[in-house]
């Protein structure tokens, strides 16, 4: 009989604990501050403002688009790309082989 009473008391305490945890976890917190941490709309607005500022700064410093490459620069970059690709292919062959 004593074991039964102890088991019932433990079960009741467990039930109370579970109800308390359920109530604690289900409470919705109210965030009244309008920061980007709690408000996705504000976050998107801040991001759009920063992007517009960055774009305006880029245009003022470098112009609207990057300049075209000279023929010499393009040939140099193509040669470097071929050389680097051959180097990477050689390394990959050594690792796999």
C-alpha positions, 0 to 999 in steps of 0.5 A, spaced: 500 500 500 505 504 501 508 503 494 502 505 491 501 511 495 508 513 493 507 511 485 501 515 485 504 521 488 510 521 483 505 520 478 501 527 480 508 530 481 510 528 474 503 531 471 504 537 475 511 538 472 509 536 465 503 541 465 508 547 468 513 546 462 507 546 457 504 552 460 511 555 460 513 553 453 507 555 450 507 562 452 508 567 446 513 573 448 511 580 446 517 584 443 515 591 442 522 594 440 522 595 432 528 592 431 531 587 425 532 582 430 524 581 431 521 584 425 523 581 418 520 587 415 524 592 418 530 587 417 528 587 409 528 595 409 534 595 412 538 591 407 534 594 402 537 601 404 544 598 405 544 595 398 542 602 395 547 605 399 553 600 397 550 601 389 550 608 389 557 608 392 560 603 387 557 607 381 560 614 384 567 610 385 567 606 379 562 608 374 556 604 372 559 598 369 566 595 369 570 597 363 572 592 358 578 588 358 584 590 353 586 585 348 592 583 352 589 583 358 584 578 355 589 574 352 593 574 359 587 571 363 585 566 358 592 563 358 592 564 366 586 560 366 588 554 361 595 554 366 591 554 372 586 548 369 591 544 367 595 545 374 588 543 377 587 537 373 594 534 374 593 535 382 586 531 381 589 526 377 595 525 382 590 524 388 585 519 384 591 515 381 
